[in-house]
Amino acid sequence: MPRMFGGPATAVAMALSTAVLVAGCSGGSDDDGKAAPKKSAAAPVVGTSGINAQPASRVKQGGTLKLSIQQWISQWNFYQVDGTQGDAQSIDVQVLPSLFRYDAKGVSQLDKDFLVSATVTSTTPQVVTYTLNPKARWSDGKQLSWQDFATQWKALNGKDDRYLVADTSGYDQISAVTRGVDDQQVKVTFGKPYADWQRLFRPLLPAPSIATPELFNKGWLGKVPITGNSWRISGYDTTAQTVTTVPDPHWWGAKPKLDAIIYRALDTSADTDAYLNKEIDETPAFQPEDYKRLAKSPDTAIRTGSRWDEVHITLNGARGPLQDLAVRQAVDLAIDRQGIVAAFSKDLPFTVKPLDNHFFMPNQQGYQDNAGKWGDYDLAGARKLLGQAGWQDNGPGKPRTKGGKQLTLQYVISAGSSSSATDQAQLVQAQLGQAGIAVKIQTVPSNDFFEKYVNTGAFDLVSFRNVDALFHTLLYSTFQAPTGSQVYGNYGRITTPQIQQLITQAAQTTDRTAADALYNQADAKIWEQVHSIELYQRPQIVAVRKGLANFGASGLADWDYDRMGWTS
């Protein structure tokens, strides 16, 4: 159940692709019926979800919720370059202070368990004043304070390269973090206006755990050193590959309903059987073969929602043939996006269309088709570009050559991916082969997929999801120019000064319409550079145990871990 809650970008969190980090492709409801909606071409409505919403009074006290995660988590620091895996970020937000929460429409709302107020108290310069709830404490007994904000800003502002951060955006716009009237008031001053200030310090990390580069980079390996929310982590079982969270007895707010949530590392391909064997209580149900089995399962509800969730292919512009823009553009034209989407969605109850924007989902204000000719399938155009780039055509079924070298690309996939991820890789392999581009599919261990391959650039082609980028600045690092060894979230190392200028200007533009226009200008340039090839907005369809309340397909909203539980 990977989620992204507003920390490092890549949207962003990276969730391992089950087809390969904002809104899904369905309408939803809060009943526990088994039938999914009939196939419809209508765009999903923002704000729909399927969580069996129930008042706290109808949720029983006690019980355990069993969930799957897609790999064992080694780096728990939400903001460290290796900490962007979606499952880790999900659990982090459960046990660390999240100052704001997304509602059903993706709008940030103040979390009063942590904040009394947070407002823009000056516009020239922009100053945001946070007043912390004096009851809010870390697990070491210390109150949350302005020093936590100041330490986090210094670690994430990009001025010290020893902090291996996933994303500096927003924090690099801050000029000062100072104490207010007391230790529980914080004044954050921006050097330039910053529209998405509510996504910062979310979650907030405890100052002692990130005060030095060594602590920031290595102090969160294998554990969350200090927590500060209604839940804490009670155990990490490396043998069983489980992480267990339990309510924190020192929590100052409403008591959680559940006694425990147990997360178990499973390959995606094992989720359906694990659910049917009652080893877990929720699993994705968007793949036709899984949906058919799950919908027939007793005591199962199929729930649907509307989520920011995109599937794409990232190209590596820092090595091999893809360093040449003409080759990247040829790859783009030779990939039949419509064919891939049709193969993925042929038996789904939703109409899925190719996604033509890197920043907006089709059901979001501001969405427009910026792909242009780079969104079209044009095999003849691809062949022409390759010929102009000096790659010799050696006839049908044979790779092109140049300087005695074959035109071969490495497509990396995780061993834990679903069948649709494998199908997609094989489709790309066949499609590119028609243009004379050989593709070698390399399957790697699930636990190594991000840390040893995606994060390090050990690929030519790779596919994963960006999720929950409700603040567009969450995608800043995805298209940000790398500096030295810092690649942020731009794993393909592809950008231009113009793209950088446009996304920077958009982040500083507080007028939403004007900012949307800038993001769309940047998007057109991103398509032209073939930074990544958007495929589709992934449908949100999940199977959940009947009787499980306030949980399921949450759409744009954050989970409320304190209200989820069992009604029967």
N, C-alpha and C positions, 0 to 999 in steps of 0.2 A: 504494500500500500504506500508507494512512494508519494510524498507530497513536498511541495516547496513553499516556504513561508516567508520569503522576503530577505534572504541573506545573500550569499554569493550568487552571481548570475550564471549564466548558462541557462538561463531562465530560472535560479535557476537551478535547478537541481537536476541532477541527471538521474533518470530512472532507467534501469536496463530495459531495453526494448523488448516488448513482447510481439511486436510486429517488425520490428526492426532489431523539457522538462520538459483570461484564458478560458476556454469553455469546451465542453464535450459535444457530441453530436446527437443528443437526444433530448426530447422533453422528458419529464420525470414525474413521479407521483410518490406519495408517502404511504401507499397501501402495500400490502404484502402479497399481491397477486403474482402469479407465476408468468403470465404472458407479457412479453415485451411489446411495445407499440408496433402497429403495422408499418410497413415500409412507407416512408414519406419523403418527399423532396423538400419539404418546408425546413427552413433554417431553425436551429434550436433557439429557444427563448432564454436569454440571460436570466439567471436566478433560479432555474429549475434544479431540483435535487430530489433524490429518493433516499431518505434516511429513516423513515418511520418515526417522524418527529413526535415526541411525547413529552408532556410535562414531567418534571422531576418526581412528582407525587405518584406517577404511574410506573416508575422504574424501581425495581426491587433493589434493596441494599445487598451487596455481595455478588459473588460469582466471578468467573474468570473468562476473559476474552482471549482467544488464541488466533494469532495472525502470522502471516508469512512475511519474511523479508527476502530480498533476492540474492544477498551474499552476506558473508560474515563481515562485520564492520571493524576496521582497524583504526581509522582516523575519525575521532568524534568531534573535532573542532570544526564547527559549522563554517568557519571563514577561511580555513587553511586550504591550500590548493588541492589536497587529496581528500578534503572533507565534503565534497559537493554531491556525494551519492544520496539519492533521495530518501532512502530508508533511514540513514543516519540523521538526516536533517529532521525527519518526522519525529523521531524519538527525542532529539535535542529539544524541539519545541514543546514536547510534553513535559520535560523536566527542567527547562530553563525559562526565565521570564520573557514572555512575548508581550510587548507593550501595547500592541494593537492586534485586533483580530479582523479577518475578512468576514463580512456578512454574506448573505446569499447572492447579493449582486456584485460581490467583489469589492465592496467599499470598506475601507479601514475604519474600525470603531475602537474607541478607547477601552482598554482593559482595566477596569477600576480596581482589580486586585493588585495592580502594580502602579497605576497612575491615578492621581487625583485630577490632574489636568495636563494638557500639552497643547500649547497654542503658539502661533506666530505673534510675538510681542513687539516686533519691529520689522519694517520692510527695507530700510536703508541704514545699515545693512540688514539682511534678513537674520533675525534672531528667533530661535524657538526656545521657549521656556517650559521645562518639564518639572512638574511637582510630583514626587514619588509618594506612594502610599507608605506612611511611616511603619505600617505593620509588615511590609515586605522585607523578607530576610533570606539570606543564603543559607545553605545547609550547615555552614560553619558558624552560624549564629549572628553574623554581621548584617547590618541593615544594607539594603541597596543604597548606593550613594552616587554623587556626582563623579567620584573617583573612578567608578566602574565605566562611566561614559568616557571620561578623559583617557583612560588606559586603552579602551577599545578603539577610540579615534586614533591614538598614536600608533597602534599596531596596524591599522587598516588604511592609513592615509597615503601609503606608498612612498613615504620619505625615507624609510629604512628597509632596504631590499633583503635584509636578513629575515624579516617576517615574510614567509612564503604564503602570500594571500591569494585567494581566488579572484577577488574583486576589490578594487579601491574606489569605485565610482560612488559619488556622494560623500564619502569620507574625505576624499581629496578636495572637496569644495569647502570643507569646514576650515575656518581660520582660527577658531578658539573654542575650547570647552572649559567653562569656569563654574565655580561654586556660586549658588544664589544666596538667598537669605539664610540658608543653613545647608547641612550636608545632603539633605533630601530634595534640594532644588538645584536644577542644572540649567545653565544657559549655554546654548549651542549657537555660535555665530558663524555665518557662512560668508566667505569672501565674495561669492557670486550667488545670485538667487538659485535655489534648488527646489524644483517642483515636488519631487517625491520624497520629501524629508520623512514622511511617516514610515517608509520602508527601512530606515536606518535604526540601528540598535535593537534589531528584532530578529533573533533574540539578543538579549543583553547577556554578556559574559562577565563573570566575576574577575575583578582586577587582579587578584593574586595568581590566577591561573593562566594569564596571558601577559604578564608584566615584562617578560624578556622574550627575545626570539626563540630561545631554547624551550621555554615553557609553552609558547604559542605553537611551535612546530611539533614538539615531542611530548608535551605534558598531557595531551589528550589521546595518546596512542593507547588503544585498548580499554579506555575508560573515560567517563565524564568525571573530572576530579571534584567539582563542586556543583551542586544543583540548587534550584531556587524556584520551585513551582509546587503545584499540588501533588505531583508525583516525583518519585525518586527511583533510581535503578537499584534493585536489590541483588542482582546477580548477573554475571556473564559466564555462561557455561560453554567453554570452547569445545568440549567433547560432544555435547548434545546440540551445539550450535544454536543456543537460545539466549535471549536477553529478556530478563523479567523486570517489569516496573510495578511498583506498588504505591499506594497513597502515602504521602509524607505526613507522619503524625503531627508535625509542627506547622502544618499549613494553616494559614490564617483565614481562608475563605470557606466556601461551601464544600462539604466533604464529598469526594468522588463516590459514585455508586458502586463501581466494581472493586473487587478485592485485589485483582492483579490483571495485567496484560502481559502475555507471553509471546514474544516474537521469535520465530524459528526460521533460520536460513534454509531456503529451499530453492532449487532451480525452478524457473518459471514453468518448465514442462511438467513438474511434479505437483503443481498447485491443485489441479482439479482432482487428482486421485487423493491427495491429502485431505481436501475438503470432504469428498465422498466418504472417506474413512474416519471422518470426524476428528482429524488431527488439527484442523484449523477451522475458523468460523466464517471466513470470507475469502472470496477468490474472484479474479476477473472472469467474466463470462462473455467476452465480446468475440471470441473465436468460435466459428460455427460448430466445430466438433465438440468444443467444451460446452457451449450453450445448450446443445441438444441433450447432453448428459445431465447437466446441472439443473435445467428447467424441470426435469422429470424427478429429481431427487426429493424425497419426502422432507417436509419441514424446511423447505428452501424458498426464499423470496428473491426474485430478480428485480434489482433496483437500478434505475438509470438517472443520470444527471448531466449537467452542462458544465464542462471544465475547460480551462485553458490547457491544452495538451496537444503538442505537435510532434509529428514523426518526420524526420528529415535524414538526409545523407550528408555528412561532413566530408569535404575534400581537404587533403593535406597539401597546401601550397608551399611547404618548406622543404620538400625533398622530391627527388625523382622527376618524372615527366610532368607532374601536376604543378611544378614551379612555373611552367609556361601557361599563361592565360589562355592561349589558343587551344591548348590541350584540355584545360578545364572546361572551356566553352564547348568543345567537341563532346566531352563526356556528358555535359548537360543536355545537349541536343540529341544525343544518342540514347538517352534514357527516356522511356515511354512512361511518364508519370501516370497517365490515365490507365495504362495497362496494369501497372502495379496496384493502383487503388482498386481497380475492378477485381483483380485477383484476390485482394485482401477482403473486400466487402461483399462478394457475390451472394453470400447467404445470410448477411446481417439484416436486421429489421430496420436499418437506417440507410438512407442514401448518402454515400460518402463521395465527396468531390475533391479533386486536387486543391491543395492550399496554395494560394498565390501571394502570400505575405509572410515576412519573418517576424513581424511585431504584433499583428492583430489576428484574432480569430474571425471567421466569417460572421459570427453573431456579436461582434463588438463594434461599437461606434468607432469610426475611423478606418475600418477595413476597406481596402481597395486592391484591385489586381495590379500589381507592379511587376509581375513576371515578364510580361511582354513576350517577345520572341523566345526568351530564355525559358519560358514555361511550356513551349511547344516541342513536340517530338518531330525532329527533322534529321533523319538519318543521312540524307544527301548533303545537308549542310555540315553535319559532323564530319563526314568523309572529306569534304572540301577543305575544312579548317585543318584537319590533320595533314592533308597533302601540302597545304601552304606552309605548315610548320616543319616540313621536311621529313615526315614519316611516310615511308614508302609502302604502297599497297601491294601486298604479296598474294592477293587472290582470296577467294572465299574460304573462311575457316582458318586462315593463317594470320598470325599477329603481324602488324606493321613493324618495320625496322627502321633504324636511323643510326648511322655510325656503327653498324654491326650489333646493335642492341635491340632486343625485342621490346615493343610497347606493352609492358605488363604492369598491372596494378594489384596491390594487396588489399583485399577486402576482409577486415577483421570482424568476427562475430563472437559473442560469448557462448560458451558451452551450455549455459543455462537458458538460452533464448528459446522462444517457442517455435513451433513449426512455421509460423508465418514469417518469422525473422529469417529462417533458413530459405523459405520460398522466395522471399524478397531478394536475398543475396544471389540466389540462383537465377532469378529473372534479370537482375542487373548484369550478371555474368553473361547471360545469353544475349541481352540487348547490346552490350558494349562489344561483344564478339562480332556482331554484324558490322561494326565500324572498323574492325581490325584491332580492337583493344582487348588483350588477354586479361582476364581477372582470375587471380588465385584466391580462393576463399580459405582463410585461416581461422580455425576455431580455437579459442584460447580459454583457459579456466575462468569461471565466473568471477572468482575473487581477484583475478589479475586484470580483468577487462579494462577497468578505468585506470587504476594506478599504474599499471605497467605498459599499457598500450595507448589508450585514449589520451591520458594526461601527458604522456611523454612524446606523443606524436609518432608512435611506432605503427603507422598505418598509412595507406593511401586513401582508402575509403572506409568509412565506419558509419554506423547508423545507431542513433539513440533518440530519446525523447527529451524535450525541454518542457517543463510543466509550470503552471501557476505564475506566469509572468504578468501579473495584473498591473504592476508598475513597470512601464517599459524600460526604465533605467535598470531593471534587473537583467536586461539583455545587453547592457552597455559593455560588459567585459567580454561577451561573446564576439563582439566585432571590434574590440579595442586593439590597438597596435601593441604587440608584445614589446617589452623592454628587457634586453639582456635575457636572463634565464626565466623571467616572469612572463608567462603566456596568458595569465589570468584564465578566462574561459574560452579564449580563442584558440582551440586546439589545432585548427588547421592553419593558423598563423597567416590568415589572409585578411587584409584590410587596405585602405588607401587614406591619405591625408584628408580627402574630401569626405569620406565616410566618417572618419574620426571627428571632423569639424561639425558635421551635421548632427551626429548623435550627442556631441557635447553641447551644441546650441539647443537641441531639443530638451536636454536635461535641465537647462537653465531657463527654459521658457515656461512661465507659470500659466499662461493662457492655453487651455487644453486644445482648442481648435488649431492654434498656431503650432503647438508642439506636435500634434498629430500630422500636420502637413510636413514638418521637418522629418519625422520618422518615415513617412512615406517616400520622401525624396531620398533618404538614406537607403531605404529598402530597394528602390530601383537600382541603385549603384551596387548593392550587395548581390542582387541577381546577376548583374552584368559581370561582376568579378567572380561569380560562381564560388562564393564562400561556402555555401551549402545549398542543397537542392531540397526545397520543401516538398513533402509528399501529401500529407493529409492531417486533418484534425482528428485525433483518435476518439472513437466513441467511448463513453463511460457507461459500461454495463457490468454489474457485479452480482454475484450470487452471495446471499447472506442468510444465516440461520433465521428462521421465523422467530419472532419474539425478541429479537435484538433491536433495541430502540436507539434513536439518535445516532445512527451509524449506517454507512453504506456508500451510495454515490452522492458525495457531498457537493458536487458542482463547484462553484467558485468559493464556497465558504470553507473556513477552517474547521477542523474537528473540535468539538467540545468534549475533551476527555473526561470531564467531571460529570456529564449528563448521560453519557452512553452507558448502556447496561441492559439488563434482561427484564422483560415484562411478564415472562412465563417460564 
